Amino acid sequence: MDEEVRNTRLAKNLKVGTLDEVAAHAGLSRMTVSRVLRGHGSFSADAKRRVMEAVETVGYVPNRLAGALASARSTQVAVIIPTIGNIVFTEVMSGINSVLVEAGLQGVLAVTEYDDERERALVEGVLSWRPAGIIIAGLEHGNNTRRLLKRAGVPVVELMDVDGEAIDMCVGLSHSEAGRVMAAHFVARGFRRIGFIACDINRDLRAGKRLRGFEEVLAQHGLEIAIRHELPLPTSVPGGAAALVHVLSQCPDLDAVYFSNDDLAIGAVLHCLSSGIAMPERVAIAGFNGLVIGQLLPRRLTTVRSPRFPMGQQAARCIVQRLAGIEAPKRFDTGFEFLTGQTT
């Protein structure tokens, strides 16, 4: 059985386009399409263009497991996250792995670095290996990525967010609600000159959702953010310290700063401690994630704790349930915990 036949049979099960569909859409022979996709033999530039346009349209993904039986079931689950430079995702991955291993499955990690095009390429790449399922961070993806995931024909769990419509299933917390809860706390504490510090919320979309929820509540009380400062990714503790210095130099009368995550907020707290800046009397500091180190500081950080390990476990359970033919929840809200510290 050649590779194209295997692709056709697998495509019927996995709902991806077939080689014949590509050929029909491109108006070329199956042999020409095969030559273009293999990169061997003679074909024109126009033929290559038509084939690649057809591949995109029908959602064809080459099968790189051509040596395996078409009926063989993969034991690999693709896990696609934005970064491994943040302990948050390490804890999520640990939760995923704890469930997959017990089910006889293996998590295969891929990292997007918050890049949409890289995410698309990674999704296309893992689909070519016919995974048993896909776990991917976030609900927002490029159009081509969404199309690939919708047609994947395997369980797909979008992780860490429930503020939106899932392609298949989603597990996570409401980031907009986390932002609203923090804003309500700021208002109750009497803070009026408020700053916001984040790392590129055009790429860190969940931080952007927290900001919008935060701003909604401020607006209800006639308030708005006095200064907003963004750093490039990746996030870091030193970056948080430097960002606090910057916003205080621009707005010396700030009485509180909301950071998009604990990494940045911890840097700000350490700067205040080393510089003799009283918290919260001079400036209040709050973050998001609930990192352990933030709760061990001399001044315990006010933050929102996300249930990262259980979140990963639940995402993996959804995959395992679906593979076993058991119905899994379309949307699973893990909730979060507000931690009132000594910095607000």
C-alpha positions as CSV (number, residue, x, y, z in Angstrom):
1,M,0.0,0.0,0.0
2,D,1.6,3.3,-1.0
3,E,1.7,6.6,1.0
4,E,-1.1,8.2,-1.0
5,V,-3.5,5.3,-0.4
6,R,-2.8,5.4,3.3
7,N,-3.4,9.1,3.3
8,T,-6.7,8.6,1.7
9,R,-7.9,6.0,4.2
10,L,-6.6,8.0,7.1
11,A,-8.2,11.1,5.8
12,K,-11.6,9.5,5.8
13,N,-11.2,8.9,9.6
14,L,-9.4,12.1,10.5
15,K,-11.5,14.5,8.3
16,V,-8.5,16.0,6.6
17,G,-8.3,16.6,2.8
18,T,-7.1,13.8,0.5
19,L,-4.6,13.8,-2.3
20,D,-7.4,13.3,-4.8
21,E,-9.2,16.3,-3.4
22,V,-6.1,18.4,-3.8
23,A,-5.7,17.2,-7.4
24,A,-9.3,18.0,-8.2
25,H,-9.1,21.4,-6.7
26,A,-5.8,22.2,-8.4
27,G,-7.0,20.8,-11.8
28,L,-3.9,18.6,-12.0
29,S,-3.2,14.9,-12.1
30,R,-2.6,13.0,-8.9
31,M,0.9,12.2,-10.1
32,T,1.8,15.9,-10.6
33,V,0.4,16.7,-7.1
34,S,2.4,13.9,-5.6
35,R,5.6,15.2,-7.3
36,V,5.0,18.7,-6.0
37,L,4.4,17.6,-2.5
38,R,7.4,15.3,-2.5
39,G,9.6,17.9,-4.1
40,H,10.8,15.3,-6.6
41,G,10.5,15.2,-10.4
42,S,9.6,17.9,-12.8
43,F,6.7,20.4,-12.4
44,S,6.2,24.1,-13.2
45,A,6.1,27.0,-10.8
46,D,2.4,27.4,-11.7
47,A,1.7,23.8,-10.8
48,K,3.4,24.2,-7.5
49,R,1.4,27.4,-6.8
50,R,-1.9,25.6,-7.7
51,V,-1.1,22.6,-5.5
52,M,-0.2,24.7,-2.5
53,E,-3.3,26.7,-2.8
54,A,-5.4,23.5,-3.0
55,V,-3.6,22.0,0.0
56,E,-4.6,25.1,2.0
57,T,-8.2,25.0,0.8
58,V,-8.9,21.3,1.4
59,G,-6.8,21.0,4.6
60,Y,-4.5,18.3,3.3
61,V,-1.8,17.1,5.7
62,P,0.8,14.7,4.5
63,N,1.1,11.4,6.5
64,R,4.6,10.9,7.8
65,L,3.7,7.6,9.3
66,A,3.5,5.9,5.9
67,G,5.3,2.9,7.2
68,A,2.7,2.2,9.9
69,L,-0.5,0.4,9.4
70,A,-3.4,2.8,8.7
71,S,-5.4,1.2,11.5
72,A,-2.7,1.7,14.1
73,R,-3.8,4.1,16.9
74,S,-1.3,6.7,18.0
75,T,-0.5,6.9,21.7
76,Q,0.9,10.5,21.4
77,V,-1.0,13.6,22.5
78,A,0.4,16.9,21.2
79,V,0.6,19.6,23.8
80,I,1.2,23.1,22.3
81,I,2.1,25.9,24.7
82,P,3.5,29.4,24.3
83,T,6.7,29.1,26.3
84,I,8.7,26.8,28.6
85,G,10.3,29.8,30.2
86,N,7.5,30.3,32.7
87,I,6.9,27.9,35.6
88,V,3.2,28.3,35.0
89,F,3.3,26.1,31.9
90,T,5.7,23.7,33.5
91,E,3.1,23.0,36.2
92,V,0.3,22.7,33.6
93,M,2.4,20.2,31.6
94,S,3.1,18.2,34.8
95,G,-0.7,17.9,35.4
96,I,-1.3,16.8,31.8
97,N,1.5,14.2,32.0
98,S,0.2,12.7,35.3
99,V,-3.0,11.7,33.6
100,L,-1.7,10.7,30.2
101,V,0.9,8.3,31.6
102,E,-1.7,6.4,33.6
103,A,-3.8,6.1,30.5
104,G,-0.9,4.7,28.5
105,L,-0.5,7.9,26.4
106,Q,2.5,10.1,25.9
107,G,2.5,13.9,25.8
108,V,4.6,15.5,23.0
109,L,5.5,19.1,23.7
110,A,5.7,21.9,21.2
111,V,6.3,25.6,21.9
112,T,5.0,28.6,19.9
113,E,6.8,31.5,21.7
114,Y,3.5,33.4,21.3
115,D,3.9,33.4,17.5
116,D,0.7,32.8,15.4
117,E,2.6,31.5,12.3
118,R,4.7,29.2,14.4
119,E,1.6,27.9,16.1
120,R,0.1,27.1,12.7
121,A,3.2,25.3,11.5
122,L,3.3,23.3,14.7
123,V,-0.4,22.3,14.4
124,E,0.2,21.2,10.8
125,G,3.3,19.3,11.8
126,V,1.7,17.4,14.7
127,L,-1.3,16.5,12.5
128,S,1.0,14.9,10.0
129,W,2.0,12.4,12.8
130,R,-1.7,11.6,13.4
131,P,-1.8,12.3,17.2
132,A,-4.4,10.7,19.5
133,G,-5.4,14.2,20.6
134,I,-4.3,17.8,20.8
135,I,-4.1,20.1,23.9
136,I,-3.3,23.7,22.9
137,A,-3.1,26.9,25.0
138,G,-5.6,29.6,24.5
139,L,-8.9,30.1,22.5
140,E,-7.6,32.6,19.9
141,H,-5.8,31.2,16.9
142,G,-5.1,32.3,13.3
143,N,-7.8,31.3,10.8
144,N,-5.6,28.6,9.2
145,T,-4.8,27.1,12.6
146,R,-8.5,27.0,13.5
147,R,-9.4,25.3,10.3
148,L,-6.7,22.7,10.8
149,L,-7.9,22.1,14.4
150,K,-11.6,21.9,13.4
151,R,-10.8,19.3,10.8
152,A,-8.3,17.3,12.8
153,G,-10.7,14.5,13.6
154,V,-9.2,14.0,17.1
155,P,-10.1,15.4,20.5
156,V,-8.9,19.0,20.8
157,V,-8.7,20.8,24.2
158,E,-8.0,24.5,24.3
159,L,-6.4,25.2,27.6
160,M,-6.2,27.9,30.3
161,D,-9.1,30.0,29.1
162,V,-12.9,29.8,29.0
163,D,-13.7,33.3,27.7
164,G,-14.8,32.4,24.2
165,E,-16.1,29.6,22.0
166,A,-14.2,26.4,22.0
167,I,-13.3,24.6,18.8
168,D,-14.0,21.3,20.5
169,M,-13.5,21.5,24.3
170,C,-11.9,24.1,26.6
171,V,-10.5,23.9,30.1
172,G,-9.4,26.9,32.2
173,L,-10.5,30.0,34.0
174,S,-12.2,33.3,33.1
175,H,-9.5,35.8,32.7
176,S,-11.9,38.7,32.3
177,E,-13.5,37.7,35.6
178,A,-10.0,37.6,37.3
179,G,-9.4,41.1,36.1
180,R,-12.8,42.3,37.4
181,V,-12.2,40.8,40.8
182,M,-8.8,42.5,41.1
183,A,-10.3,45.8,40.1
184,A,-13.1,45.5,42.7
185,H,-10.3,44.9,45.3
186,F,-8.4,48.0,44.2
187,V,-11.6,50.1,44.3
188,A,-12.5,48.8,47.8
189,R,-9.0,49.7,49.1
190,G,-9.5,53.2,47.9
191,F,-6.8,53.3,45.1
192,R,-7.5,55.9,42.5
193,R,-4.3,56.5,40.6
194,I,-3.7,53.1,39.1
195,G,-1.1,51.9,36.6
196,F,-0.9,48.7,34.6
197,I,2.2,46.8,33.5
198,A,2.3,43.8,31.2
199,C,4.4,42.0,28.5
200,D,3.0,42.6,25.0
201,I,-0.7,41.9,25.5
202,N,-1.2,41.8,21.7
203,R,0.5,38.4,22.0
204,D,-0.3,37.5,25.5
205,L,-4.0,37.5,24.8
206,R,-5.1,36.2,28.2
207,A,-3.4,39.1,29.9
208,G,-5.4,41.3,27.6
209,K,-8.6,39.8,28.7
210,R,-7.7,40.4,32.3
211,L,-6.9,44.0,31.5
212,R,-10.3,44.5,29.8
213,G,-12.1,43.0,32.8
214,F,-10.1,45.2,35.1
215,E,-10.9,48.4,33.1
216,E,-14.6,47.5,33.0
217,V,-14.9,47.6,36.8
218,L,-12.8,50.8,37.1
219,A,-15.1,52.5,34.6
220,Q,-18.1,51.6,36.6
221,H,-16.6,53.7,39.4
222,G,-15.5,56.6,37.2
223,L,-11.9,55.5,37.1
224,E,-9.4,54.7,34.4
225,I,-5.8,53.5,34.2
226,A,-3.5,56.5,34.7
227,I,-0.5,54.9,32.9
228,R,-0.1,51.7,30.9
229,H,3.4,50.2,30.2
230,E,4.3,47.2,28.2
231,L,7.5,45.2,27.9
232,P,8.5,42.8,25.2
233,L,8.1,39.1,25.9
234,P,9.4,37.0,27.7
235,T,8.3,38.1,31.1
236,S,10.9,38.4,33.9
237,V,11.4,39.4,37.5
238,P,14.1,42.1,36.6
239,G,11.7,43.4,33.9
240,G,9.0,44.0,36.6
241,A,11.4,45.9,38.7
242,A,12.5,48.1,35.9
243,A,9.0,48.7,34.7
244,L,7.9,49.9,38.2
245,V,10.8,52.4,38.2
246,H,9.7,53.7,34.8
247,V,6.0,54.2,35.6
248,L,6.7,55.9,39.0
249,S,9.1,58.3,37.2
250,Q,6.3,59.1,34.7
251,C,3.5,59.2,37.3
252,P,4.9,59.9,40.7
253,D,1.5,60.1,42.3
254,L,0.5,56.5,41.4
255,D,-1.0,54.7,44.4
256,A,-1.3,51.2,42.9
257,V,0.0,49.1,40.0
258,Y,-1.7,46.0,38.6
259,F,0.8,43.6,36.9
260,S,-0.3,41.1,34.3
261,N,1.6,38.3,36.1
262,D,3.5,37.4,39.3
263,D,6.9,37.4,37.6
264,L,6.6,41.1,37.0
265,A,4.9,41.9,40.3
266,I,7.6,40.0,42.3
267,G,10.2,42.1,40.6
268,A,8.4,45.2,41.6
269,V,8.0,44.0,45.2
270,L,11.7,43.2,45.5
271,H,12.5,46.7,44.1
272,C,10.3,48.3,46.7
273,L,11.8,46.2,49.5
274,S,15.4,47.1,48.5
275,S,14.6,50.8,47.9
276,G,12.6,51.3,51.1
277,I,9.3,52.0,49.2
278,A,6.5,51.2,51.6
279,M,3.8,48.8,50.4
280,P,0.9,49.5,50.2
281,E,1.3,52.9,51.9
282,R,3.3,54.4,49.1
283,V,2.4,52.1,46.2
284,A,0.3,48.9,46.1
285,I,1.4,46.0,44.0
286,A,-0.8,43.1,42.7
287,G,-0.2,40.3,40.1
288,F,-1.7,37.1,38.6
289,N,-0.9,33.4,38.8
290,G,-0.3,32.8,42.5
291,L,3.3,31.6,42.3
292,V,4.6,30.1,45.5
293,I,7.5,32.5,45.7
294,G,5.2,35.5,45.7
295,Q,3.6,34.1,48.9
296,L,7.0,33.7,50.5
297,L,8.2,37.2,50.1
298,P,8.7,39.4,53.2
299,R,5.6,41.2,52.0
300,R,3.2,38.6,50.7
301,L,2.0,39.4,47.2
302,T,-1.7,40.1,46.5
303,T,-2.6,38.0,43.4
304,V,-5.0,35.6,41.8
305,R,-4.0,31.9,41.9
306,S,-4.7,29.8,38.9
307,P,-5.1,26.0,39.4
308,R,-2.4,25.1,37.0
309,F,-1.7,21.4,37.9
310,P,-5.4,20.5,38.2
311,M,-6.1,22.4,35.0
312,G,-3.6,20.3,33.1
313,Q,-5.1,17.1,34.7
314,Q,-8.6,18.0,33.6
315,A,-7.5,18.8,30.0
316,A,-5.8,15.4,29.8
317,R,-8.9,13.7,31.3
318,C,-11.0,15.2,28.5
319,I,-8.7,13.7,25.9
320,V,-8.7,10.3,27.7
321,Q,-12.5,10.3,28.1
322,R,-13.2,11.1,24.4
323,L,-10.7,8.4,23.2
324,A,-12.6,5.9,25.4
325,G,-15.9,7.0,23.8
326,I,-17.1,8.7,27.0
327,E,-18.6,12.2,26.8
328,A,-16.4,15.0,28.1
329,P,-17.5,18.5,29.0
330,K,-17.4,21.1,26.2
331,R,-16.4,23.8,28.7
332,F,-14.8,23.2,32.1
333,D,-14.3,26.3,34.3
334,T,-11.6,25.5,36.9
335,G,-12.2,28.9,38.7
336,F,-9.5,30.7,40.6
337,E,-8.5,31.9,44.1
338,F,-8.1,35.5,45.1
339,L,-5.1,35.8,47.5
340,T,-5.1,39.0,49.6
341,G,-1.5,39.7,50.5
342,Q,0.4,42.5,52.2
343,T,1.1,44.5,49.1
344,T,-2.3,46.1,48.7
